[in-house]
Amino acid sequence: MMKKFIQNNSLTIVFFLMFLVTIVGQIVFGLEEYNKVRVEEKLAPVALNQYFNSGHFLESTFENWESEFLQMALFVVCTIFLQQKGSSESKDFSKVQEVDREPSPKRKNVPWPVKTGGWILSLYKHSLTIALFLLFAISFVIHFYGSLQDENEQLALKHQPLETVWDYLADSRFWFESFQNWQSEFLSVFAIVLLSIWLRQKGSPQSKPVDAPNSKTGA
């Protein structure tokens, strides 16, 4: 039973484990870096539980999560309407696509929202996009809060006036943090969409079959 469960969920399990390893690494080295700066400023080092509430941790963590969720949300939406001929990441608009079919409660093993219908089905039809944009919005707000907190901590050390929420919304630091991550995510999508036209990876659903012509659109 456990072997079957692991086999059926191995992709999710492996990526979640990689997430755990890397977030632990970020916390360990982030705490060390944060305390290094505090010691230089002749302040007492903070404990791990205090670090979790610091702007340094919140800003660095949610700054990255924010860009990931934005990338995925926009990619999901844009692939509905936009096409890249020859890419495995694109729909082929010249053919009827299964993902565009209207849901029917008569099909076997359909999810419960399809059986329920009405506004629940309407919401469910866009639930992936809604969830991704919601995760982006939450991460954006926490990133902003953490970045503001970290900025004010640095200003306090210099005995300078603190930033208000409205002042910091126009601050170059916050938007620099955001755009430097957003651009890297959009570049990675551009790369996979374009490279999948000519390059292949046998066995991956993100790639076309190795012997498929470059002009073939879709995996």
Secondary structure, 3 states (H helix, E strand, C coil): CHHHHHHHCHHHHHHHHHHHHHHHHHHHHHHHHHHHHHHHCCCCCCCHHHHHCCHHHHHHHHHHHHHHHHHHHHHHHHHHHCCCCCCCCCCCCCCCCHHHCCCCCCCCCCCHHHHHCHHHHHHHCCHHHHHHHHHHHHHHHHHHHHHHHHHHHHHHHCCCCCCCHHHHHCCHHHHHHHHHHHHHHHHHHHHHHHHHHHCCCCCCCCCCCCCCCCCCCCC
